[in-house]
Amino acid sequence: MFDGLKDKLSGFREDVEESTEAEEDAAAPDEAAPAGSDAAATAEPAEVDADESDADESGSDDEPSTFQRAKAFATGRIIIEEEDLEEPLWNLEMALLESDVEMSVAEQILDSVRESMLGESRKQVETTGELVESALHDALLDVIAVGQFDFEQRIAEADKPVTIVFTGVNGVGKTTSIAKLSEWLADRGYSSVLANGDTYRAGANEQIREHADRLGRDLISHDQGGDPAAVIYDGVEYAQANDVDVVLGDTAGRLHTSDDLMAQLEKIDRVVDPDMTLFVDEAVAGQDAVNRAKEFDDAAAIDGAILTKADADSSGGAAISVAYVTGKPILFLGTGQGYDDITLFDPEDLVESLLDEE
């Protein structure tokens, strides 16, 4: 999963290491004063007056002087400079954009890495790769973990029934995700009822009923063309009467530009007042998924996202970008065809897997 992005992040680490290795060669003292010797550690330029020496030593925060670099090297350290990062950061930006990471997200990652590493000194016994990995870890986590909350804790603490409405465009696995989440909840001791608010599409009732029958769940549905808000409201009433913990409400696939379907969502919000509205899209949709997430959030105020087909996505752009762009977290990843193939999204785990060299 996300192997393409993982390779690109590894390439950035290698680029920075090559740049700093070139700096080490340039800063190394001559053979008469080998690194680590007393002479190398104490030597200063002989023909520099006090004012010039002070100016060189002070330098700027972002551009260490030649004196500072030589002094750092002589004391067993290397300073990472703008020139060390310029080409690697350019390559990283191109790699992120090629992986469908949204522009503002890529810029935030680059700014964070640059701020973290520029002027950083490291002991020569350490590796530049360790500094790069730490900087990338923090930069990626900052954008991926935006808005993150404990989904299971929220279910546990909420008044029952908890009502969750699912929205998104056609064909992205929304109904299947509802079935998967029903099974995920059951594994944790929560009962659920499915409510088919997709009264627009022919065959929608049959599709969700097949899932309900396989899982042994009750299904609330009306005839095609009925009021979606009324269906989900009936699902809530059924759950209240039968001590069901969670209502999972499907809705018609829609584009944010479809005024009548967006009006249906607004009516569901008024009539049902769901506890959560989850946006569903395919991870493999990349930039399109990111754009749609923002558009749906603007139109329907989503609370989080589920990305399907994450196991088939090598770019990782949607997983990296959705939370930062919307301010709402990715909550689950769909990773296969089975009902158990849904994974609670963990930003820390994702970042570690992206930076794992093995």
BALOBA-1460 file (C-alpha; in Angstrom, 3 decimals):
// residues 358
<rec num="1" residu="m" x="0.000" y="0.000" z="0.000"/>
<rec num="2" residu="f" x="1.339" y="3.438" z="-1.068"/>
<rec num="3" residu="d" x="4.589" y="1.800" z="-2.250"/>
<rec num="4" residu="g" x="5.123" y="4.458" z="-4.909"/>
<rec num="5" residu="l" x="5.063" y="7.286" z="-2.377"/>
<rec num="6" residu="k" x="7.254" y="5.287" z="-0.020"/>
<rec num="7" residu="d" x="9.909" y="4.965" z="-2.744"/>
<rec num="8" residu="k" x="9.779" y="8.702" z="-3.434"/>
<rec num="9" residu="l" x="10.259" y="9.580" z="0.238"/>
<rec num="10" residu="s" x="13.227" y="7.224" z="0.358"/>
<rec num="11" residu="g" x="14.644" y="9.041" z="-2.671"/>
<rec num="12" residu="f" x="14.501" y="12.351" z="-0.795"/>
<rec num="13" residu="r" x="16.451" y="10.864" z="2.088"/>
<rec num="14" residu="e" x="19.138" y="9.652" z="-0.313"/>
<rec num="15" residu="d" x="19.311" y="13.056" z="-2.047"/>
<rec num="16" residu="v" x="19.939" y="14.891" z="1.222"/>
<rec num="17" residu="e" x="22.531" y="12.361" z="2.311"/>
<rec num="18" residu="e" x="24.425" y="12.841" z="-0.953"/>
<rec num="19" residu="s" x="24.310" y="16.621" z="-0.580"/>
<rec num="20" residu="t" x="25.661" y="16.596" z="2.966"/>
<rec num="21" residu="e" x="28.343" y="14.068" z="2.085"/>
<rec num="22" residu="a" x="29.579" y="16.524" z="-0.541"/>
<rec num="23" residu="e" x="29.627" y="19.219" z="2.150"/>
<rec num="24" residu="e" x="31.672" y="16.989" z="4.454"/>
<rec num="25" residu="d" x="34.272" y="16.535" z="1.724"/>
<rec num="26" residu="a" x="34.429" y="20.289" z="1.130"/>
<rec num="27" residu="a" x="34.651" y="21.157" z="4.833"/>
<rec num="28" residu="a" x="37.215" y="18.490" z="5.754"/>
<rec num="29" residu="p" x="40.567" y="19.876" z="7.028"/>
<rec num="30" residu="d" x="43.738" y="19.133" z="5.064"/>
<rec num="31" residu="e" x="45.958" y="16.211" z="5.911"/>
<rec num="32" residu="a" x="48.203" y="18.372" z="8.100"/>
<rec num="33" residu="a" x="45.352" y="18.815" z="10.551"/>
<rec num="34" residu="p" x="43.177" y="15.679" z="10.446"/>
<rec num="35" residu="a" x="39.649" y="15.840" z="11.775"/>
<rec num="36" residu="g" x="39.504" y="15.144" z="15.479"/>
<rec num="37" residu="s" x="43.096" y="16.327" z="16.167"/>
<rec num="38" residu="d" x="43.794" y="19.105" z="18.654"/>
<rec num="39" residu="a" x="45.057" y="21.290" z="15.827"/>
<rec num="40" residu="a" x="41.878" y="20.835" z="13.804"/>
<rec num="41" residu="a" x="39.701" y="21.470" z="16.815"/>
<rec num="42" residu="t" x="41.415" y="24.731" z="17.780"/>
<rec num="43" residu="a" x="42.659" y="26.140" z="14.488"/>
<rec num="44" residu="e" x="41.206" y="29.458" z="13.316"/>
<rec num="45" residu="p" x="41.965" y="31.499" z="10.198"/>
<rec num="46" residu="a" x="45.292" y="33.286" z="10.812"/>
<rec num="47" residu="e" x="44.785" y="36.415" z="8.703"/>
<rec num="48" residu="v" x="41.333" y="37.511" z="9.828"/>
<rec num="49" residu="d" x="40.876" y="40.600" z="11.973"/>
<rec num="50" residu="a" x="38.551" y="40.556" z="14.967"/>
<rec num="51" residu="d" x="35.625" y="42.326" z="13.308"/>
<rec num="52" residu="e" x="35.686" y="40.069" z="10.260"/>
<rec num="53" residu="s" x="36.006" y="37.008" z="12.487"/>
<rec num="54" residu="d" x="33.006" y="38.075" z="14.553"/>
<rec num="55" residu="a" x="30.971" y="38.732" z="11.416"/>
<rec num="56" residu="d" x="31.863" y="35.372" z="9.943"/>
<rec num="57" residu="e" x="31.163" y="33.533" z="13.143"/>
<rec num="58" residu="s" x="27.823" y="35.178" z="13.730"/>
<rec num="59" residu="g" x="26.583" y="34.631" z="10.186"/>
<rec num="60" residu="s" x="22.834" y="34.403" z="9.629"/>
<rec num="61" residu="d" x="20.585" y="31.778" z="11.115"/>
<rec num="62" residu="d" x="19.712" y="30.401" z="7.697"/>
<rec num="63" residu="e" x="23.148" y="30.623" z="6.045"/>
<rec num="64" residu="p" x="26.025" y="29.395" z="8.217"/>
<rec num="65" residu="s" x="29.328" y="31.016" z="7.305"/>
<rec num="66" residu="t" x="32.337" y="29.131" z="6.003"/>
<rec num="67" residu="f" x="33.946" y="29.729" z="9.386"/>
<rec num="68" residu="q" x="30.958" y="28.207" z="11.191"/>
<rec num="69" residu="r" x="30.931" y="25.191" z="8.902"/>
<rec num="70" residu="a" x="34.649" y="24.583" z="9.335"/>
<rec num="71" residu="k" x="34.391" y="25.084" z="13.076"/>
<rec num="72" residu="a" x="31.431" y="22.676" z="13.252"/>
<rec num="73" residu="f" x="33.300" y="20.074" z="11.272"/>
<rec num="74" residu="a" x="36.405" y="20.489" z="13.437"/>
<rec num="75" residu="t" x="34.324" y="19.801" z="16.543"/>
<rec num="76" residu="g" x="32.729" y="16.740" z="15.003"/>
<rec num="77" residu="r" x="29.519" y="18.220" z="13.604"/>
<rec num="78" residu="i" x="27.987" y="18.955" z="10.195"/>
<rec num="79" residu="i" x="25.610" y="21.873" z="9.533"/>
<rec num="80" residu="i" x="22.797" y="21.327" z="7.015"/>
<rec num="81" residu="e" x="22.487" y="24.336" z="4.726"/>
<rec num="82" residu="e" x="19.985" y="25.704" z="2.229"/>
<rec num="83" residu="e" x="22.114" y="24.497" z="-0.659"/>
<rec num="84" residu="d" x="22.045" y="20.973" z="0.760"/>
<rec num="85" residu="l" x="18.240" y="21.008" z="0.695"/>
<rec num="86" residu="e" x="17.464" y="23.021" z="-2.428"/>
<rec num="87" residu="e" x="17.598" y="20.253" z="-5.028"/>
<rec num="88" residu="p" x="16.325" y="17.452" z="-2.726"/>
<rec num="89" residu="l" x="13.338" y="19.607" z="-1.705"/>
<rec num="90" residu="w" x="12.569" y="20.356" z="-5.347"/>
<rec num="91" residu="n" x="12.683" y="16.652" z="-6.116"/>
<rec num="92" residu="l" x="10.494" y="15.938" z="-3.078"/>
<rec num="93" residu="e" x="7.931" y="18.498" z="-4.213"/>
<rec num="94" residu="m" x="7.741" y="16.925" z="-7.659"/>
<rec num="95" residu="a" x="7.487" y="13.465" z="-6.087"/>
<rec num="96" residu="l" x="4.615" y="14.527" z="-3.824"/>
<rec num="97" residu="l" x="2.712" y="16.174" z="-6.661"/>
<rec num="98" residu="e" x="3.265" y="13.132" z="-8.891"/>
<rec num="99" residu="s" x="1.790" y="11.062" z="-6.042"/>
<rec num="100" residu="d" x="-1.393" y="13.185" z="-6.190"/>
<rec num="101" residu="v" x="-0.648" y="15.052" z="-2.974"/>
<rec num="102" residu="e" x="-2.608" y="18.309" z="-3.069"/>
<rec num="103" residu="m" x="-0.488" y="21.418" z="-3.739"/>
<rec num="104" residu="s" x="-1.091" y="23.187" z="-0.426"/>
<rec num="105" residu="v" x="-0.364" y="19.946" z="1.429"/>
<rec num="106" residu="a" x="2.891" y="19.430" z="-0.460"/>
<rec num="107" residu="e" x="3.915" y="22.999" z="0.323"/>
<rec num="108" residu="q" x="3.169" y="22.520" z="4.006"/>
<rec num="109" residu="i" x="5.270" y="19.351" z="4.100"/>
<rec num="110" residu="l" x="8.173" y="21.092" z="2.340"/>
<rec num="111" residu="d" x="8.020" y="24.122" z="4.644"/>
<rec num="112" residu="s" x="7.972" y="21.897" z="7.702"/>
<rec num="113" residu="v" x="10.917" y="19.790" z="6.526"/>
<rec num="114" residu="r" x="12.916" y="22.882" z="5.578"/>
<rec num="115" residu="e" x="12.245" y="24.574" z="8.930"/>
<rec num="116" residu="s" x="13.125" y="21.419" z="10.827"/>
<rec num="117" residu="m" x="16.397" y="20.721" z="9.019"/>
<rec num="118" residu="l" x="17.842" y="24.062" z="7.932"/>
<rec num="119" residu="g" x="20.795" y="25.007" z="10.093"/>
<rec num="120" residu="e" x="20.539" y="21.724" z="11.971"/>
<rec num="121" residu="s" x="23.859" y="20.290" z="12.988"/>
<rec num="122" residu="r" x="24.507" y="16.671" z="13.550"/>
<rec num="123" residu="k" x="27.326" y="14.659" z="14.984"/>
<rec num="124" residu="q" x="29.349" y="12.927" z="12.310"/>
<rec num="125" residu="v" x="28.721" y="9.634" z="14.065"/>
<rec num="126" residu="e" x="24.999" y="10.097" z="13.371"/>
<rec num="127" residu="t" x="23.492" y="9.754" z="9.943"/>
<rec num="128" residu="t" x="21.824" y="12.457" z="7.901"/>
<rec num="129" residu="g" x="19.185" y="9.866" z="7.106"/>
<rec num="130" residu="e" x="18.099" y="9.887" z="10.751"/>
<rec num="131" residu="l" x="17.595" y="13.652" z="10.640"/>
<rec num="132" residu="v" x="15.709" y="13.396" z="7.358"/>
<rec num="133" residu="e" x="13.470" y="10.634" z="8.696"/>
<rec num="134" residu="s" x="12.664" y="12.635" z="11.827"/>
<rec num="135" residu="a" x="11.845" y="15.744" z="9.793"/>
<rec num="136" residu="l" x="9.680" y="13.807" z="7.326"/>
<rec num="137" residu="h" x="7.939" y="11.945" z="10.156"/>
<rec num="138" residu="d" x="6.871" y="15.158" z="11.869"/>
<rec num="139" residu="a" x="5.939" y="16.929" z="8.627"/>
<rec num="140" residu="l" x="3.789" y="14.047" z="7.355"/>
<rec num="141" residu="l" x="2.126" y="13.455" z="10.710"/>
<rec num="142" residu="d" x="1.216" y="17.130" z="10.992"/>
<rec num="143" residu="v" x="-0.831" y="17.015" z="7.786"/>
<rec num="144" residu="i" x="-2.209" y="13.474" z="8.037"/>
<rec num="145" residu="a" x="-3.424" y="13.648" z="11.643"/>
<rec num="146" residu="v" x="-5.457" y="16.841" z="11.292"/>
<rec num="147" residu="g" x="-8.786" y="16.540" z="13.097"/>
<rec num="148" residu="q" x="-8.141" y="12.960" z="14.200"/>
<rec num="149" residu="f" x="-10.404" y="11.561" z="16.917"/>
<rec num="150" residu="d" x="-11.010" y="8.188" z="18.510"/>
<rec num="151" residu="f" x="-13.944" y="6.790" z="16.522"/>
<rec num="152" residu="e" x="-14.633" y="3.861" z="18.827"/>
<rec num="153" residu="q" x="-14.517" y="6.063" z="21.910"/>
<rec num="154" residu="r" x="-16.998" y="8.437" z="20.326"/>
<rec num="155" residu="i" x="-19.353" y="5.526" z="19.623"/>
<rec num="156" residu="a" x="-18.933" y="4.231" z="23.176"/>
<rec num="157" residu="e" x="-19.616" y="7.570" z="24.838"/>
<rec num="158" residu="a" x="-22.473" y="8.785" z="22.614"/>
<rec num="159" residu="d" x="-26.148" y="8.461" z="23.489"/>
<rec num="160" residu="k" x="-27.670" y="5.535" z="21.631"/>
<rec num="161" residu="p" x="-28.642" y="5.101" z="18.934"/>
<rec num="162" residu="v" x="-25.731" y="6.729" z="17.131"/>
<rec num="163" residu="t" x="-26.754" y="7.794" z="13.637"/>
<rec num="164" residu="i" x="-24.119" y="7.802" z="10.890"/>
<rec num="165" residu="v" x="-24.935" y="8.966" z="7.369"/>
<rec num="166" residu="f" x="-22.695" y="8.083" z="4.424"/>
<rec num="167" residu="t" x="-22.272" y="10.275" z="1.372"/>
<rec num="168" residu="g" x="-20.114" y="10.468" z="-1.750"/>
<rec num="169" residu="v" x="-20.243" y="9.991" z="-5.498"/>
<rec num="170" residu="n" x="-21.556" y="6.905" z="-7.279"/>
<rec num="171" residu="g" x="-19.487" y="3.757" z="-7.565"/>
<rec num="172" residu="v" x="-16.853" y="4.344" z="-4.868"/>
<rec num="173" residu="g" x="-17.925" y="1.535" z="-2.518"/>
<rec num="174" residu="k" x="-20.202" y="3.498" z="-0.213"/>
<rec num="175" residu="t" x="-22.774" y="0.741" z="0.360"/>
<rec num="176" residu="t" x="-20.077" y="-1.891" z="0.800"/>
<rec num="177" residu="s" x="-18.333" y="0.368" z="3.323"/>
<rec num="178" residu="i" x="-21.571" y="0.555" z="5.305"/>
<rec num="179" residu="a" x="-21.691" y="-3.240" z="5.427"/>
<rec num="180" residu="k" x="-18.035" y="-3.415" z="6.454"/>
<rec num="181" residu="l" x="-18.518" y="-0.863" z="9.214"/>
<rec num="182" residu="s" x="-21.538" y="-2.798" z="10.468"/>
<rec num="183" residu="e" x="-19.316" y="-5.863" z="10.797"/>
<rec num="184" residu="w" x="-16.525" y="-3.800" z="12.403"/>
<rec num="185" residu="l" x="-19.012" y="-2.545" z="14.998"/>
<rec num="186" residu="a" x="-20.369" y="-6.045" z="15.613"/>
<rec num="187" residu="d" x="-16.840" y="-7.304" z="16.312"/>
<rec num="188" residu="r" x="-16.701" y="-4.712" z="19.098"/>
<rec num="189" residu="g" x="-20.075" y="-5.567" z="20.571"/>
<rec num="190" residu="y" x="-22.264" y="-2.922" z="18.920"/>
<rec num="191" residu="s" x="-25.499" y="-3.755" z="17.142"/>
<rec num="192" residu="s" x="-26.504" y="-1.866" z="14.016"/>
<rec num="193" residu="v" x="-29.375" y="-1.433" z="11.597"/>
<rec num="194" residu="l" x="-28.995" y="-0.421" z="7.955"/>
<rec num="195" residu="a" x="-31.243" y="2.273" z="6.467"/>
<rec num="196" residu="n" x="-31.350" y="2.708" z="2.696"/>
<rec num="197" residu="g" x="-31.686" y="6.416" z="2.021"/>
<rec num="198" residu="d" x="-30.580" y="5.802" z="-1.575"/>
<rec num="199" residu="t" x="-34.095" y="5.905" z="-2.969"/>
<rec num="200" residu="y" x="-32.919" y="7.438" z="-6.238"/>
<rec num="201" residu="r" x="-30.990" y="4.578" z="-7.860"/>
<rec num="202" residu="a" x="-32.686" y="1.522" z="-9.345"/>
<rec num="203" residu="g" x="-31.411" y="-1.615" z="-7.658"/>
<rec num="204" residu="a" x="-30.146" y="0.192" z="-4.557"/>
<rec num="205" residu="n" x="-32.571" y="-1.630" z="-2.255"/>
<rec num="206" residu="e" x="-31.520" y="-4.999" z="-3.647"/>
<rec num="207" residu="q" x="-27.821" y="-4.205" z="-3.260"/>
<rec num="208" residu="i" x="-27.979" y="-3.158" z="0.382"/>
<rec num="209" residu="r" x="-30.473" y="-5.913" z="1.216"/>
<rec num="210" residu="e" x="-28.000" y="-8.513" z="-0.043"/>
<rec num="211" residu="h" x="-25.415" y="-7.150" z="2.388"/>
<rec num="212" residu="a" x="-27.946" y="-7.051" z="5.225"/>
<rec num="213" residu="d" x="-28.986" y="-10.666" z="4.617"/>
<rec num="214" residu="r" x="-25.381" y="-11.901" z="4.504"/>
<rec num="215" residu="l" x="-24.559" y="-10.143" z="7.757"/>
<rec num="216" residu="g" x="-27.843" y="-10.932" z="9.500"/>
<rec num="217" residu="r" x="-28.732" y="-7.245" z="9.939"/>
<rec num="218" residu="d" x="-32.137" y="-5.639" z="9.759"/>
<rec num="219" residu="l" x="-32.751" y="-3.223" z="6.900"/>
<rec num="220" residu="i" x="-35.101" y="-0.263" z="6.795"/>
<rec num="221" residu="s" x="-36.096" y="0.733" z="3.267"/>
<rec num="222" residu="h" x="-38.885" y="2.413" z="1.302"/>
<rec num="223" residu="d" x="-39.939" y="2.123" z="-2.310"/>
<rec num="224" residu="q" x="-37.792" y="3.696" z="-4.995"/>
<rec num="225" residu="g" x="-38.461" y="7.415" z="-5.232"/>
<rec num="226" residu="g" x="-39.318" y="7.759" z="-1.535"/>
<rec num="227" residu="d" x="-38.039" y="10.424" z="0.827"/>
<rec num="228" residu="p" x="-34.460" y="9.586" z="1.968"/>
<rec num="229" residu="a" x="-34.847" y="11.584" z="5.171"/>
<rec num="230" residu="a" x="-37.985" y="9.612" z="6.050"/>
<rec num="231" residu="v" x="-36.178" y="6.289" z="5.538"/>
<rec num="232" residu="i" x="-33.292" y="7.193" z="7.839"/>
<rec num="233" residu="y" x="-35.711" y="8.695" z="10.380"/>
<rec num="234" residu="d" x="-37.568" y="5.373" z="10.404"/>
<rec num="235" residu="g" x="-34.226" y="3.660" z="10.959"/>
<rec num="236" residu="v" x="-33.620" y="5.821" z="14.039"/>
<rec num="237" residu="e" x="-37.088" y="5.062" z="15.398"/>
<rec num="238" residu="y" x="-36.529" y="1.341" z="14.821"/>
<rec num="239" residu="a" x="-33.206" y="1.488" z="16.650"/>
<rec num="240" residu="q" x="-34.761" y="3.318" z="19.588"/>
<rec num="241" residu="a" x="-37.578" y="0.780" z="19.847"/>
<rec num="242" residu="n" x="-35.270" y="-2.235" z="19.578"/>
<rec num="243" residu="d" x="-32.219" y="-1.065" z="21.578"/>
<rec num="244" residu="v" x="-29.969" y="-1.005" z="18.510"/>
<rec num="245" residu="d" x="-26.738" y="0.891" z="19.057"/>
<rec num="246" residu="v" x="-25.982" y="2.366" z="15.619"/>
<rec num="247" residu="v" x="-27.998" y="3.414" z="12.569"/>
<rec num="248" residu="l" x="-26.012" y="3.298" z="9.309"/>
<rec num="249" residu="g" x="-27.763" y="5.404" z="6.674"/>
<rec num="250" residu="d" x="-26.943" y="5.119" z="2.980"/>
<rec num="251" residu="t" x="-27.665" y="8.031" z="0.631"/>
<rec num="252" residu="a" x="-27.753" y="8.439" z="-3.124"/>
<rec num="253" residu="g" x="-24.430" y="8.923" z="-4.860"/>
<rec num="254" residu="r" x="-24.175" y="12.529" z="-5.904"/>
<rec num="255" residu="l" x="-21.987" y="15.283" z="-7.172"/>
<rec num="256" residu="h" x="-21.726" y="18.442" z="-5.125"/>
<rec num="257" residu="t" x="-23.129" y="20.266" z="-8.160"/>
<rec num="258" residu="s" x="-26.367" y="18.233" z="-8.056"/>
<rec num="259" residu="d" x="-28.676" y="20.686" z="-6.312"/>
<rec num="260" residu="d" x="-31.578" y="18.284" z="-5.772"/>
<rec num="261" residu="l" x="-29.391" y="15.599" z="-4.212"/>
<rec num="262" residu="m" x="-27.547" y="18.106" z="-2.049"/>
<rec num="263" residu="a" x="-30.952" y="19.377" z="-0.914"/>
<rec num="264" residu="q" x="-31.717" y="15.790" z="0.171"/>
<rec num="265" residu="l" x="-28.622" y="15.820" z="2.375"/>
<rec num="266" residu="e" x="-29.677" y="19.116" z="3.899"/>
<rec num="267" residu="k" x="-33.111" y="17.675" z="4.650"/>
<rec num="268" residu="i" x="-31.558" y="14.584" z="6.258"/>
<rec num="269" residu="d" x="-29.521" y="16.914" z="8.462"/>
<rec num="270" residu="r" x="-32.684" y="18.801" z="9.513"/>
<rec num="271" residu="v" x="-34.922" y="15.775" z="10.042"/>
<rec num="272" residu="v" x="-32.473" y="13.230" z="11.453"/>
<rec num="273" residu="d" x="-29.650" y="15.396" z="12.840"/>
<rec num="274" residu="p" x="-27.084" y="12.596" z="12.398"/>
<rec num="275" residu="d" x="-24.237" y="12.232" z="14.870"/>
<rec num="276" residu="m" x="-21.745" y="11.835" z="12.030"/>
<rec num="277" residu="t" x="-21.678" y="12.292" z="8.277"/>
<rec num="278" residu="l" x="-18.913" y="10.273" z="6.622"/>
<rec num="279" residu="f" x="-17.595" y="10.926" z="3.124"/>
<rec num="280" residu="v" x="-16.604" y="7.839" z="1.105"/>
<rec num="281" residu="d" x="-14.291" y="7.839" z="-1.893"/>
<rec num="282" residu="e" x="-11.605" y="5.702" z="-3.499"/>
<rec num="283" residu="a" x="-8.009" y="6.161" z="-2.446"/>
<rec num="284" residu="v" x="-7.009" y="5.408" z="-6.044"/>
<rec num="285" residu="a" x="-8.951" y="8.501" z="-7.164"/>
<rec num="286" residu="g" x="-6.056" y="10.571" z="-5.812"/>
<rec num="287" residu="q" x="-6.463" y="14.286" z="-6.474"/>
<rec num="288" residu="d" x="-10.096" y="13.821" z="-7.531"/>
<rec num="289" residu="a" x="-10.889" y="12.292" z="-4.141"/>
<rec num="290" residu="v" x="-9.191" y="15.209" z="-2.388"/>
<rec num="291" residu="n" x="-11.151" y="17.764" z="-4.413"/>
<rec num="292" residu="r" x="-14.443" y="15.955" z="-3.853"/>
<rec num="293" residu="a" x="-13.803" y="15.675" z="-0.121"/>
<rec num="294" residu="k" x="-13.383" y="19.432" z="0.090"/>
<rec num="295" residu="e" x="-16.477" y="20.069" z="-2.024"/>
<rec num="296" residu="f" x="-18.641" y="17.708" z="0.029"/>
<rec num="297" residu="d" x="-17.338" y="19.184" z="3.260"/>
<rec num="298" residu="d" x="-18.221" y="22.658" z="2.028"/>
<rec num="299" residu="a" x="-21.706" y="21.471" z="1.054"/>
<rec num="300" residu="a" x="-22.549" y="18.962" z="3.774"/>
<rec num="301" residu="a" x="-20.100" y="19.479" z="6.670"/>
<rec num="302" residu="i" x="-18.625" y="15.984" z="6.805"/>
<rec num="303" residu="d" x="-17.150" y="14.647" z="10.053"/>
<rec num="304" residu="g" x="-14.632" y="12.259" z="8.523"/>
<rec num="305" residu="a" x="-13.773" y="10.116" z="5.535"/>
<rec num="306" residu="i" x="-13.448" y="6.483" z="4.494"/>
<rec num="307" residu="l" x="-11.066" y="5.710" z="1.639"/>
<rec num="308" residu="t" x="-11.788" y="2.494" z="-0.234"/>
<rec num="309" residu="k" x="-9.338" y="0.505" z="-2.396"/>
<rec num="310" residu="a" x="-6.419" y="1.680" z="-0.260"/>
<rec num="311" residu="d" x="-4.703" y="-1.654" z="-0.882"/>
<rec num="312" residu="a" x="-4.601" y="-0.871" z="-4.614"/>
<rec num="313" residu="d" x="-3.234" y="2.657" z="-4.236"/>
<rec num="314" residu="s" x="0.487" y="3.194" z="-4.768"/>
<rec num="315" residu="s" x="0.433" y="7.000" z="-4.812"/>
<rec num="316" residu="g" x="-1.039" y="7.750" z="-1.379"/>
<rec num="317" residu="g" x="-2.042" y="11.278" z="-2.385"/>
<rec num="318" residu="a" x="-5.575" y="11.078" z="-1.016"/>
<rec num="319" residu="a" x="-4.473" y="9.538" z="2.280"/>
<rec num="320" residu="i" x="-1.882" y="12.287" z="2.709"/>
<rec num="321" residu="s" x="-4.146" y="15.175" z="1.700"/>
<rec num="322" residu="v" x="-7.792" y="14.674" z="2.656"/>
<rec num="323" residu="a" x="-7.537" y="15.525" z="6.350"/>
<rec num="324" residu="y" x="-5.396" y="18.629" z="5.817"/>
<rec num="325" residu="v" x="-7.606" y="20.002" z="3.026"/>
<rec num="326" residu="t" x="-10.911" y="19.452" z="4.849"/>
<rec num="327" residu="g" x="-9.793" y="19.696" z="8.469"/>
<rec num="328" residu="k" x="-11.693" y="16.417" z="8.980"/>
<rec num="329" residu="p" x="-9.939" y="13.085" z="9.585"/>
<rec num="330" residu="i" x="-9.677" y="9.916" z="7.570"/>
<rec num="331" residu="l" x="-11.276" y="7.329" z="9.862"/>
<rec num="332" residu="f" x="-11.102" y="4.054" z="7.932"/>
<rec num="333" residu="l" x="-9.334" y="2.480" z="4.972"/>
<rec num="334" residu="g" x="-10.980" y="-0.175" z="2.839"/>
<rec num="335" residu="t" x="-8.368" y="-2.790" z="2.018"/>
<rec num="336" residu="g" x="-10.144" y="-5.594" z="0.159"/>
<rec num="337" residu="q" x="-13.424" y="-7.215" z="-0.824"/>
<rec num="338" residu="g" x="-14.302" y="-9.027" z="2.399"/>
<rec num="339" residu="y" x="-16.443" y="-7.623" z="5.189"/>
<rec num="340" residu="d" x="-13.420" y="-7.714" z="7.487"/>
<rec num="341" residu="d" x="-11.287" y="-5.748" z="5.031"/>
<rec num="342" residu="i" x="-11.647" y="-2.399" z="6.744"/>
<rec num="343" residu="t" x="-8.940" y="-0.859" z="8.897"/>
<rec num="344" residu="l" x="-9.205" y="1.887" z="11.479"/>
<rec num="345" residu="f" x="-6.949" y="4.638" z="10.157"/>
<rec num="346" residu="d" x="-3.909" y="5.361" z="12.309"/>
<rec num="347" residu="p" x="-1.805" y="8.331" z="11.102"/>
<rec num="348" residu="e" x="1.243" y="7.247" z="13.108"/>
<rec num="349" residu="d" x="1.154" y="3.748" z="11.627"/>
<rec num="350" residu="l" x="0.843" y="5.141" z="8.113"/>
<rec num="351" residu="v" x="3.792" y="7.510" z="8.545"/>
<rec num="352" residu="e" x="5.970" y="4.769" z="9.999"/>
<rec num="353" residu="s" x="5.109" y="2.445" z="7.105"/>
<rec num="354" residu="l" x="5.951" y="5.170" z="4.570"/>
<rec num="355" residu="l" x="9.350" y="5.755" z="6.147"/>
<rec num="356" residu="d" x="10.200" y="2.109" z="6.808"/>
<rec num="357" residu="e" x="13.182" y="1.210" z="4.624"/>
<rec num="358" residu="e" x="12.725" y="-2.555" z="4.932"/>
